[in-house]
Every structure is written in C-alpha cells, then in structure tokens.
C-alpha cells in the first residue's frame, strides 16, 4: 500500500446547514470579482484547525479528542467582506469572535498538540472563502448573515485538478461532548 493511501488530509471545520450554504452561495453569486473562481456551495465551510496529512490509524485518537471537548454552541455574525490580494481569496467573515468559538479553536489546538500533531500558530480569523485567484473585488456590502453553530466536523480533503474535494467524516455536537460518524 502506498504512503498516500496510508494517510489522509484532515481538518476540523464548521459546516453550514443547507439554508446557510444557500445564503452564502447566493451572496457570493452577487459579488463582482475580477478573475477568480467561485467556490461551489458544497465546498463552503469555515476551517477551525487544519491538521494536514496523517496516518489513517491516528484518526480514532483525533476523533476521540474532539468528542471529549465540551464547548458551548455559538452564533457567528458575518459582517465583513474582503480580498486578500496576495492569495487572491475573497472571503466573508466576522469582526467579532464569540468566546465559545475562540474556546473551541483553542481546545482543538491544545488537543492536536497533545496528540503531537501540527498546530496553527496564527490567530483565528473566522472566515469562509468565497472565491480563489481573484484579482479585484468591487465594493460590496457585507452579507449580514448569522450562522448558528451547534456542531463542528472532522473533514477529509482530497486534492483534484478542479480543486479540493471535501468529505465530512465525523460530527461533534457543541456543548454535548458527543460524536457521530458519518
């Protein structure tokens, strides 16, 4: 078996509901970008902690760590829109990070570090990528969208020619410390 099949690219994320996905996709469709590729609705998410490639046999320990967390649910208020020029990413995000969201990210980072897995050191900036490789973004009003976060997921990522393909592997309820495999 090859090393590629023995490992998988993993990350923790918030996954929007069907209604939230539609609202984000509709908002993105109304933006005027110069260049760029819009992210399909089924790929919209907010990364909480990127893990990267890990051996498949480590996934149960990662899931157990996530299932042990006890963090309150929260609401994200999307009130920002922007373009990171260097990367060409058009994003929508939150100017205020709810304390429970910050606690979840910190707990995930601590748990990953305890498992001797890579941990992001940059400050958490809650955002959803709407476009990649954009060169410009016309001025636009922020989406004024609220996202009720009652769970987070462990997702797998496979790189393809058309971009990354994501698959939700497990869901973890916020506040309950329980998991369900997908």
C-alpha atoms as one frame of an Amber mdcrd trajectory, in Angstrom:
protein
   0.000   0.000   0.000   1.344   3.459  -0.840   2.021   6.204   1.684  -0.767
   8.254   0.057  -3.323   5.525   0.806  -1.966   5.090   4.328  -2.653   8.746
   5.148  -5.428  11.267   4.755  -5.588  15.082   4.823  -7.764  16.147   7.740
  -9.145  19.349   9.198 -11.745  20.478  11.723 -14.383  22.876  10.443 -17.771
  24.421  10.869 -20.079  23.184   8.111 -23.065  25.332   7.135 -26.599  23.986
   7.075 -28.356  23.752   3.706 -30.033  27.140   4.284 -26.739  28.756   5.354
 -24.993  27.249   2.325 -27.653  28.717   0.011 -27.357  32.128   1.666 -23.546
  32.123   1.331 -23.678  30.872  -2.276 -26.332  33.451  -3.232 -24.271  36.194
  -1.637 -21.136  35.069  -3.496 -23.050  34.925  -6.795 -23.888  38.618  -6.397
 -20.297  39.754  -5.889 -18.389  41.434  -8.699 -14.897  39.912  -8.811 -12.259
  40.445 -11.455 -10.932  36.987 -12.242 -11.180  34.242  -9.734 -13.099  31.030
  -9.328 -16.187  30.910  -7.119 -16.204  28.133  -4.535 -19.100  25.708  -5.129
 -21.726  25.647  -2.375 -20.879  22.100  -1.303 -17.316  23.208  -0.510 -18.183
  26.217   1.666 -17.001  25.822   5.258 -15.018  27.548   7.979 -11.760  25.855
   8.910 -11.156  25.723  12.652  -7.921  23.703  12.651  -6.067  22.314   9.647
  -4.263  19.098  10.505  -2.873  18.040   7.132  -1.801  14.539   6.135  -1.868
  11.999   8.954  -1.666   8.234   9.094  -5.153   6.702   8.876  -4.645   4.738
  12.078  -4.376   8.043  14.001  -7.904   9.147  13.091  -9.656   7.340  16.007
  -7.481   9.240  18.514  -8.224  12.531  16.739 -11.956  11.772  16.823 -11.791
  10.770  20.499 -10.050  14.040  21.365 -12.717  16.047  19.534 -15.543  14.060
  21.132 -14.146  14.840  24.587 -14.438  18.611  24.137 -17.229  20.420  25.916
 -17.692  23.830  24.312 -20.908  25.833  24.155 -22.681  26.443  20.874 -22.496
  29.961  19.420 -23.654  32.229  16.609 -21.281  33.752  14.078 -22.342  37.112
  12.659 -20.875  37.551   9.172 -20.392  41.282   8.783 -17.204  41.601   6.726
 -16.154  41.037   3.139 -12.648  41.309   1.793  -9.936  40.262  -0.626  -6.546
  39.007   0.444  -4.607  40.270  -2.562  -1.529  38.095  -2.141  -3.554  34.849
  -2.241  -6.458  36.152  -4.332  -9.000  34.919  -1.795 -12.330  36.700  -1.497
 -13.784  35.955   1.906 -16.610  36.821   4.225 -16.013  36.834   7.917 -16.835
  38.006  11.393 -15.478  41.092  13.100 -16.320  39.591  16.494 -15.173  36.125
  17.546 -17.626  34.728  20.105 -15.811  33.486  23.235 -17.174  29.952  22.675
 -15.710  29.917  19.133 -12.321  31.056  20.423 -12.519  28.398  23.150 -13.323
  25.686  20.599 -10.353  26.631  18.419  -8.030  26.782  21.446  -9.275  23.400
  22.688  -8.769  21.826  19.253  -5.254  23.249  19.035  -4.407  22.018  22.541
  -5.830  18.574  21.740  -3.885  18.314  18.485  -0.679  19.385  20.232  -1.258
  16.717  22.892  -1.511  14.171  20.051   1.788  15.509  18.650   0.060  16.828
  15.520   0.738  20.156  13.773  -0.963  23.205  15.246  -1.654  26.523  13.521
   0.053  29.360  15.362  -1.670  32.307  13.661  -4.618  33.983  15.354  -8.000
  32.520  14.414  -9.743  34.774  11.879 -13.220  33.337  11.282 -13.911  33.453
   7.556 -15.396  31.489   4.681 -13.562  31.532   1.344 -15.939  32.526  -1.471
 -13.517  32.897  -4.424  -9.953  31.833  -5.182  -7.485  33.561  -7.508  -9.449
  36.823  -7.707  -7.515  39.907  -8.773 -10.021  42.503  -7.568 -13.304  42.815
  -5.705 -15.769  45.623  -6.364 -17.019  47.337  -3.203 -19.814  45.282  -1.703
 -21.981  45.320   1.377 -21.190  42.525   3.842 -23.672  39.659   3.894 -25.388
  40.308   7.275 -25.713  36.560   7.750 -25.944  34.767  11.093 -24.715  31.201
  11.337 -25.923  29.124  14.298 -23.060  26.777  15.190 -24.280  23.731  17.089
 -21.679  21.262  15.839 -18.272  21.019  14.224 -16.900  18.349  11.925 -13.780
  16.406  11.110 -13.399  16.530   7.341 -11.126  14.887   4.817  -9.675  16.737
   1.856  -8.575  15.245  -1.453  -6.764  17.426  -3.964  -8.050  17.183  -7.533
  -7.432  19.155 -10.725 -10.668  21.119 -10.168  -9.741  21.910  -6.563 -10.113
  20.211  -3.226 -12.962  17.776  -2.625 -14.181  17.556   0.956 -15.907  14.784
   2.851 -17.361  15.072   6.341 -16.015  12.121   8.352 -17.485  12.780  11.811
 -19.731  15.339  13.500 -19.330  16.601  17.058 -22.090  18.374  18.957 -21.114
  21.599  20.666 -21.884  21.596  24.362 -22.617  17.884  24.471 -19.178  16.287
  24.014 -20.629  13.588  21.740 -19.703  12.490  18.243 -21.382  10.705  15.404
 -19.603   9.089  12.485 -20.852   9.979   9.053
